[in-house]
Amino acid sequence: MRMYRALVLNKIDETFSVEISDLADDTLPEGDVTVEIEYSTLNYKDGLAITDSSPVVRMWPMVPGIDLAGTVSASENEAFSVGDRVAVNGWDFGEKRWGGLATRTRLPASTLTKLPDSISTRDAMAIGTAGYTSMLCVLALEDHSVTPESGPIAVTGASGGVGSIAISLLSGLGYEVHAVTGRVEEQGDYLRSLGASDLVERSSLSEPGRPFARATWGGAVDAAGGNILANLLSQTKPYGCIAACGLAASMDLPASVAPFILRGITLQGIDSVHMPSAKRDQAWNRLAADLDRDALSTMVTEIGLNEVVDMAAKFVDGTAKGRIVVNVNN
Ligand code: NDP
């Protein structure tokens, strides 16, 4: 029988294990499309799953990886043909369904996105859930009429995957981007090279602030939550919008209603995992059109399956930078 290779997480009697295994094809999950995976990636959530730091994984054993990109090798669904280049982002992969850190998978066609012609499978994973989420945030700002004339846009978690791509996208679209980072010294040059025109010390937003502060931001992309998000809300200009996608600082939101009722601020939540396909297609087409590939290449570190565990730990301790692409065949 044909074999494939996968990173496998398991938990037996509360003992967690992670190993690379060669598995027979009869272990592939249920689905009407088989994909030869070329690349996967690591996101913050993958870091939590692979280090067993948070209950991301909902069944054992689990192949982690919330993203994958590859080529269709068999299909019982007329929407997909052998040779189609496809990607998966979210849809509970790596949580409740076996994910992308493997060389082959089988999955339901409804979870697949066909890649635009100009996006390679490697680029798709350089973008990954982080980049696709950044684009969902940009679309949210646009939907709420935040334009480059609205004022500077704050991007938190700036050196991370979502932040890096959000900075590049927004600056390319003509926005003035201020990168909020805990690593001004270490990552300042990198963040400016992506298009940030100013750097903001994360600590200046981390403490509890006033419920209503000087109006500074046209909008924000927030990967942090907690006091940082509360302070951004209180500092956003009238009718601005904040796209909130992350909790790198905290799951709490110690905020007041003042910015909502006195400035008409919108707080737009972003859930990339279960986003309907039409919006996913819109986001991927906009990424194809708007994302600077040269900038993207400066964000990427490529690793093989055997380097995944060490890299996953960096997401948990907050020292990961940019985007990590996993060449699953390496
Ligand atoms: P990364 O680990 O790549 O980046 C997170 C960044 O946050 C770090 O690089 C760091 O940037 C900053 N950071 C680290 N610790 C803290 C802290 N204590 N307080 C404030 N900022 C901190 O993660 P991703 O970019 O992949 O994801 C970012 C967030 O978005 C995560 O919470 C993730 O779960 C969430 N997310 C949500 C999605 C959704 O669908 N809603 C989809 C994708 C991600 P710096 O050093 O520059 O400050």
Residues whose N, C-alpha, C, O or C-beta is under 5 A from the ligand:
A	BS01	NDP	N43 Y44 K45 T129 A130 T133 G157 A158 S159 G160 G161 V162 G163 V180 T181 G182 R183 R202 A223 A224 C245 G246 L247 A248 A249 I270 D271 S272 V273 F315 G318 A320 G322
